[in-house]
Amino acid sequence: MEDLSLHILDIAENAITAGATRITIRIVEDLDANLFLMEISDNGRGMDKEMYEHACDPFYTTRTTRKVGLGIPLLAQAARDCRGDIKIKTEKGKGSAITATFQYNHIDRKPLGDIEKTMIVLIASNPDIDFVLEHKKNSEWYVLDTSEIKKELGDVPINNMEVIKIIKDDIRAWLNQVNNMIK
């Protein structure tokens, strides 16, 4: 995968397949600690013992459409290539949390990529699922919670194109603000 936002999209899609109704995506960019962390957690079905034990095995998948499952193994390799690692916490019936850490300034660390587009794809395609994006860059936090937005919208669907544009513009404004502060 070309960037980390595609890994986020892949893991979030796995959570959706696992029946999640709420998915939290947490990104921490701590330049002082030289740390890039991303965590995707959900309230889906979780993994049983066998799935957990094989989660980083590219030749194991629960899908019937193909014989390999590359999402988590590729993320694990990307993290380990950058002096980081991956942790998986899961409980059958309660969900999973996948945390990947990277050395922030490692030459091989992939860029975050288009997290704005990733979030829009997830939200627009899955209006019944609640998504939370928490992004911290140094001491600045951004939080987007679609359950809160839905309360404000009333009967207007969250995947209404005008709402999607507002969400997209909000994420873009945050990214522009925080990236300009760092320079």
C-alpha positions in Angstrom: 0.0 0.0 0.0 1.3 3.4 -0.9 0.3 5.3 2.3 -1.0 4.7 5.8 -4.5 6.0 5.1 -5.0 3.0 2.8 -4.1 0.7 5.7 -6.6 2.5 7.8 -9.3 2.0 5.1 -8.5 -1.7 4.9 -8.7 -2.3 8.6 -11.9 -0.2 8.9 -13.5 -2.2 6.1 -12.5 -5.4 8.0 -14.3 -4.0 11.1 -17.4 -3.2 9.0 -17.4 -6.8 7.7 -17.1 -7.9 11.4 -20.3 -6.2 12.2 -18.9 -3.0 13.9 -21.4 -0.2 14.5 -18.7 2.2 15.8 -15.1 2.5 14.6 -12.5 4.8 16.1 -9.5 5.9 14.1 -6.8 7.5 16.3 -3.7 9.0 14.8 -0.9 10.5 16.9 2.0 12.4 15.3 4.4 13.2 18.1 7.5 14.8 16.5 9.2 15.4 19.9 8.9 11.7 20.7 9.7 10.7 17.1 6.5 8.7 17.1 3.7 8.0 14.6 0.9 5.9 16.0 -2.3 4.8 14.4 -5.0 2.8 16.1 -8.2 1.4 14.6 -10.7 0.1 17.2 -14.2 -1.2 16.8 -17.1 -2.9 18.5 -17.5 -5.7 16.0 -17.4 -9.4 16.6 -13.7 -9.5 17.6 -11.4 -12.4 16.8 -11.5 -15.9 18.1 -8.3 -17.5 19.3 -7.4 -19.0 15.9 -8.0 -15.8 14.0 -5.9 -13.8 16.6 -3.0 -16.3 16.4 -3.0 -16.1 12.5 -3.8 -12.3 12.2 -0.2 -11.5 10.9 -0.1 -14.6 8.6 -0.6 -13.5 5.0 -1.7 -17.0 4.0 -4.6 -17.1 6.5 -7.9 -15.5 5.9 -11.5 -16.0 6.9 -12.7 -14.8 3.5 -13.9 -17.3 1.0 -13.2 -15.1 -2.0 -9.4 -15.4 -1.8 -6.8 -17.5 -0.1 -4.7 -14.7 1.4 -5.3 -11.9 3.9 -2.7 -9.2 3.4 -4.1 -6.2 5.3 -2.8 -6.8 8.8 0.5 -8.5 7.7 1.3 -5.6 5.4 0.6 -3.1 8.1 2.8 -5.1 10.6 5.6 -5.2 8.1 5.4 -1.5 7.3 5.6 -0.7 11.1 8.5 -3.1 11.7 10.4 -1.7 8.7 10.3 1.7 10.6 11.4 0.5 14.0 7.8 0.1 15.2 5.5 -2.7 15.8 1.9 -3.8 15.8 -0.4 -4.8 18.7 -3.7 -6.4 18.4 -6.2 -6.5 21.3 -9.4 -8.4 20.6 -12.2 -10.1 22.5 -14.7 -12.3 20.9 -18.0 -10.5 20.7 -16.6 -7.2 21.9 -14.4 -5.9 19.1 -10.8 -5.4 18.2 -8.1 -2.7 18.4 -5.1 -2.7 16.1 -2.3 -0.3 17.0 0.7 0.3 14.8 3.6 2.4 15.8 6.4 3.8 13.6 9.5 5.9 14.1 8.2 9.2 12.8 11.3 10.3 10.9 12.3 6.9 9.6 13.1 7.2 5.9 10.9 4.2 5.0 7.8 5.4 6.9 5.0 5.8 4.4 3.2 9.2 4.5 -0.2 9.4 6.2 -1.7 10.0 2.8 -5.2 11.2 2.1 -7.0 10.6 5.4 -9.6 13.1 4.3 -10.6 11.0 1.4 -10.4 7.8 3.5 -12.8 9.2 6.0 -15.2 10.5 3.4 -15.3 7.1 1.7 -16.0 5.3 5.0 -18.7 7.8 6.1 -20.5 8.2 2.7 -20.5 4.4 2.1 -21.6 3.4 5.6 -24.1 6.0 6.9 -25.4 3.6 9.6 -21.9 3.2 11.2 -20.5 5.8 13.6 -16.9 6.8 12.9 -14.6 8.8 15.2 -11.4 10.3 13.9 -9.0 11.5 16.6 -5.9 13.1 15.2 -3.2 14.6 17.4 -0.2 16.4 15.9 2.1 17.5 18.7 -0.2 19.2 21.2 -3.1 19.9 18.8 -6.1 17.6 18.7 -8.8 17.2 16.1 -11.9 15.1 16.8 -14.7 14.2 14.3 -17.5 12.0 15.7 -20.3 11.2 13.2 -22.7 10.2 16.0 -22.5 13.8 17.2 -23.0 15.1 13.7 -26.0 12.8 13.2 -27.7 14.3 16.3 -27.3 17.7 14.9 -28.6 16.7 11.4 -31.9 15.2 12.6 -33.5 13.6 9.6 -30.8 14.7 7.1 -28.6 11.6 6.3 -24.9 11.9 7.0 -24.1 10.8 3.5 -26.0 13.8 2.0 -23.6 15.4 -0.4 -23.8 18.8 1.3 -23.0 17.2 4.7 -20.1 15.2 3.1 -18.7 18.4 1.7 -18.8 20.1 5.1 -17.1 17.1 6.7 -14.5 17.0 4.0 -13.8 20.8 4.3 -13.5 20.5 8.1 -10.9 17.7 7.9 -9.0 19.6 5.2 -9.1 22.9 7.3 -7.7 21.0 10.3 -4.9 19.4 8.2 -4.0 22.7 6.6 -3.9 24.5 10.0 -1.8 21.9 11.8 0.6 21.4 8.9 1.1 25.1 8.6 1.9 25.4 12.3 4.7 22.8 12.0 6.5 24.5 9.2 
